[in-house]
Amino acid sequence: MNSEKPLVSIICHCYNHSKFVLETLKSVLNQTYDNIEVIVVDDFSTDNSADVISSFMVKHPEIKFIQNHRNLGITKSFNRILKKTKGKYIIDLAADDLQNSNYQNLGIVYGNAELISENGNFEDYFFEVNSSKRVIKKRPTGRIYESIITSGKTFCSVSGMVKKEVFDSLNGYD
């Protein structure tokens, strides 16, 4: 365990994603940030997701695999797994840097994401970009949840990383 870098817990949710779960897990393991805890939860998939994950685990025993015995949905599954995490930060598959920010009381960071089709083809970006692939419209900062509720602006949750203490103070998702 690296004492200079805080542990980041990555929670991977899976429900009938047998076609995508291996690519997702490989992308997590190929991150340059190495002080991670990976927990994948299969939410009682009806396809062969659990078998695909189990086969992958043979070569990657460092990943924790939890199978729900009934379908709980993303929110309940996340809250259940959150209690088992050890990291200072929580991610749903994307990374960013909460550690060295100029913002005080920072609880979440997020970025843009490429939207990919089932066939692996690029379709679009979550936020519109210019020719240099920079987001065109300034994204909310500060009290982003308040901004989302009052102005309808969004953030890309799949690219977000949240301090665990934020989830703990909220008792997970409501």
Helices and strands as residue ranges (DSSP letters): E 8-14, H 21-29, E 36-42, H 49-59, E 64-67, H 73-82, E 89-91, E 108-109, E 114-116, E 122-125, H 144-151, G 157-159, E 161-163, H 164-170
